Amino acid sequence: MAECPETVCENAKTDSDAEGIAKRIADMEADLAKEASDCFGRPGSQLGPKQPFKGKDGRLVWAYPVLVDFRRLLQLGQTSEQSGVIQGVSNHDLMHAVVGLYDVSLHDMTADSIYASVCEKWARTIVLVRDLQDTIQDLKERKLPDEPPSKFKEVYSDTDEEEDFSKGINAFINKAKQRREERNSHEGDLRPEDVGIENRLLGCATFEKKFVCQQKERVIHLTFISVRRRARKLKMGQFLLSKCLDPTIVGNYDAVVVHADNAAVDFFAKFGFSDDVVLNSKWNELAEQFTNCTLMCYLPGFSLAGELSQAAVSFGLEEMIGALRRDPEMCEIETDLKKWQQKNLEAYQAQVCCVKKMQHEIITLKLVMKRQSDLLNKLMDDNESVRKERLKAEKDLLIYRLETARCAFRTVMSSNGELGDHADSGDEDTNQLIQSLERQVSTMEIPSRNPSTHTPSRARQLVQQDPATLAPASCDDSHYMVRGHVRSQTAPYDHAQDVSIFCDIAAQFKQAMSADPSVKMQYDVSSINKAVLPSSVQEKFQNRVLTLADPEMVTQLYFCGTLEKPHRCQEVLRTGFSQDDFSHGEYGYGLYFSKHPSKAAQFSALGKLLLAEVGLGAVETVTKEDRTRKVPASGMDSVIVPGRLYRDDGDLTDGVLCQEYVIFNPAQVLPICLITYQAVTP
């Protein structure tokens, strides 16, 4: 048998060791567990004898707890008063009374939801019921009409397939009204038939066993708990809650979860329930129809306060447990725990906000990328259409020239008799012209709409990707550079010659980029824009080269200076270099050039390089920095310097790659083309 509570209280006055008290309480619980029967497997059973509930005002009420499984009772058809769990009360009336009490107390819940929760498959309800004679005596003393049951609203099920547990509700309400009228009109002693279950029911609690989370944890979901208004302040709620936490009644569990009304949060907190947001996030799937409430959970062994509160209700040790709670050390521990929880909550909220912002930014960036991708595809389609139109126009021009040559040939043939011996040489020249034009027409092909069916050669891609790469059929005032020499062109535009030149330029660029060990990626030329200059610029360059100390020192170099002025690229292709392109470098004020595109790219616009023909003449070697230098030494035409990227670390290879040439007269430089390049995947 368990030790009596009075003995424990007496010993507690002299024993201040909390651990000893807790051990003795645990022993009592073990004894009670051995004596208790397993009631969870039966549809209805009394959990124990009558329990006294005494308020602070001295009021005493007796009631006995009963565990009920309404779903099984209804399935077994035990609905008569003779087969009721409570003698003289049908199980149907008991269920309606429980739902009515919940409906009166929990205004946010509908009757339909309450019926469904009370009659769930694994739901059990603990009810506190007064004895019939005690209820009659209480009604006689109060001489007041009992609380009317809730006027349930019409029940609307979400689906027609749901079982309707509210059958008989109207009959139950009519009986309750009739009994109340009989009590109000009856004079003298009340009869037992004038008292119904709605008068005897003092409180009830419904719980449901569930498996939640990926770990399939066993959870007791405390769905409802309510005590009649006139029976409050008697610690009935504490008693019902302690029964719901008792493993001998509800079975083994990993956690007890409740959706507490805002006014009941403090009540559950006394029993060790926690409203920690992070801790309770794993039970969110139990939210269901609950609104305007706080999710709280109880973990066995997690809260000492909860264990002590449960023991206090079970063994009547409220005063002793209250003293332990008021202990300064316990209060300090509780305060530190709350501060720790608050800090963790703030950190968690900050992390969630950060992740949400990142998610929003990622979505925004994806939308921007999508729009840019669509725009790029449209531009590529437009460019492809323009390219096809240009190719078609060029082919039509060549066909026209071919027809013109044929007409001239026919004219010559018709006059052969008059031309005599001179006709043979004319026929030969005309035939050669016609054959040349036919070969050009045969090589001109309009790409099909499907890119996979026609892939032009790399040389043709370089020429066709930019309109400036194709010169008009004749250039009256234009000159262009061929392999480092200036030629005045009065003959028609030679397409094959430009293709050959641009192929060489692209190959030299690619080879020079791969020769630099500091370049870790591979680059390829995507397009080349040829410089189209007035004849005056060409003549000026040619005359300047002739005046150099060494006119043979003319070479192709990459310009190092469009980084700050990228808009000058197209202007240079049209008008040549000027003092607007000069750089204030460490070795003087002038035009800087390099043999290596990898070094020139570091001083040029992204993905753009200007290739120029540079008249070096007599070259002076300079190693000393001088920003004020504006001309080379006497008798010299240019200077060669270690380079602005050079670092004296003993690496001779890097020293050679970093070398730069400085030109102080823009007439010594003639632009050849603008190279557009990009990184490619190996």
Steps between C-alpha positions, in 0.01 A plus 500: 500500500612858435617725779231744610536867392477623862817309587684646202393854597611444859840375387527787255499749786829366627650371178625777268662265251298539180652189347384285790149638469493438127617141553230430753238649269624277221467197731139597571427527131649155443277351771193663350595374155516142634157532660338674201340287228558557133187687399615624161395187315134514616237735348397631842613455856524684830856612574469501876279573800336831576748788505461803728549845345533781752521868413677779684160621623442168678251366248526121459376300202529126444520338156631182347709482180390284209695419182277474189561398137190642330581363156521141617191534718297624204642232268408230755148640516513558877267801500227401751490621860553143627823457301635848576845555643331711770210324662166640392650717222510395138832529323337722236386749766845491660663582166255785434562638848877492449471672162263755650747585777780543246277710276410734787861536614681511165325765294739480204415135433195386307283212619588305187873522578446404864297190411763393249785545752324326788413200280838459327634144471768535770324770705416443869311729737537526878184632665440607860146403604324574826293247684125528435411570865776761533366675191142500636620642831701771323204601282273511807742730684555736209135517387624640170438369152794307359707643217313444176682280252640663192261558216700322238503649159402294203772247426669523161740223408787568260419183305196276477718199587571617858315315770245716680552460875252774584194280447259535789617848593153653468344235720773551760449877503123462529540260795739742671255786452215287633700399809589861568135604474399217735760610757392863481131418533534217755439570864656289768779249463646440157450164339790304344331514162516882513880486502690423178859445403522868411465572873741233618784567253759732657795479261653294226818469295543334159831372373608306193804281443683574175826431321660810349829616346734293290620317812138391567506628856212399725306814586202553724300782343296668775212614284263650758490562873221690672340544845156639567502859614345429840749216562810707436755601764476144636812373318297271278691620196829405666361158581382438142833617359696278739296200380578589139870500587484169685652218286295241688187662351602637163782254429867569432575814302783722381314830533165654590386779268223754565364803316439728797270800505685820577343512845612143577869534408607567860295203623680257268837663569465402871490138388821533301348570158730712284398753236849513348452568128797293384415207725135496393570541129514119464133473606361746240322222315263467799361852446196379306195714582647680804523881476577787739701276727859426604669171416661349812660165576598296803799265487542238776799587714549829313353724768550456873217745559260277309601187692460679832160644401375157398622349826337781698161427345539123539608499867374831639842656549412845364647696792829310493536531124409870518781555748745329267388722213552813707855396581740776375723253321203348315378847404845593372519183292156569356597859415823391330309240300251759378783736397673219314177410321445864401853534361465179302165614367646832386793321332262261328280786380805685364613189313155446352483865389844469339405181316171653382682807369748278317214301352331820382825628345559168324151508353553860387835414341348203322227722357762754383707222344190366328418841353861551391509155345181570306639835383829337398319230303293766324811701411670186371198422285493857367875485430454171315224653289713804412793274413285293268368813332854633448621172358205491265568860392867422439409194298253701294777756436739233380232349279439843354872543432507155341212588269671825409820312413304255287338783310841652439625161382216468252574848370866404451402177325266681265781735399765228452493539127598866527754452782707244310810374678433712809186295586692207647655698783161668576323163508759364738465794745120486486488124562729537801278774644186290452660194658619707797151644554337155471738361762409784739126441447538126554673561836224735618235299685204629693488304834191293562266582787623202694851586629593133522465452123757768411811596692712759319876485532678689776642753253154576361355536855766760586414707195122464523440571871531878472383724214828697506693189396343511153613797290288637215562384146720802433678740736576837342662671802583202725817308570563189704808321635629172361768318709668820613515692169292794388338464162284743315206300377325603187417146395172333612475358850669157531297290745736198497798717587328640812401149609862390479622803694243457777578128531866586555414768757274259693761223495775736619278632781409152622862381487628807685236464776587133557874584510453706818531261800302740721188454284308205642202507261466459126385791284375514144417781258127552451516786245740746331409855396726635228617862510368707207709819491509807278786520251643801684566289809667233289724754325592665828610166645693408185684832495587475871642148455728627223646763737586251776865430580432136408201483256513119494406473869124472446305227681157405636439564870201496738389836640504534883263786572124454444422403859417857607362607161313202349291736285811589300521156338257568217631854454856370457379258230355793306752784554815342642688575823535845652625663820158420653624140523823587687555351848677662798719197572802444721731536198350808342202652327429308180350194331592168667518175298588136572584195293295281733118522500480355854683808638328752273161363612570621854500861373214457252121486505361162601506257208636764256853543356623747237763361262711771334785543255775685693803672350763449771801638312803533724408360842651633824519264802380673818479351850453813711147617568420857394139614477603834346662342192327621181759428228772237452867583514659685212536279194247247635139442384357290790596342830476145638439473875472212755126559510251624754423141613863404555610396849868440569473145642772333291256343250655571157203352311257735668735792436493437125119463496451829686708715263319794337575744218420870543421713192482879540375587149154364401597524130733200557201274573229373266210284633440169324195354674310457825512142634207378711580189702349285774589212727411153374465164669796269423 
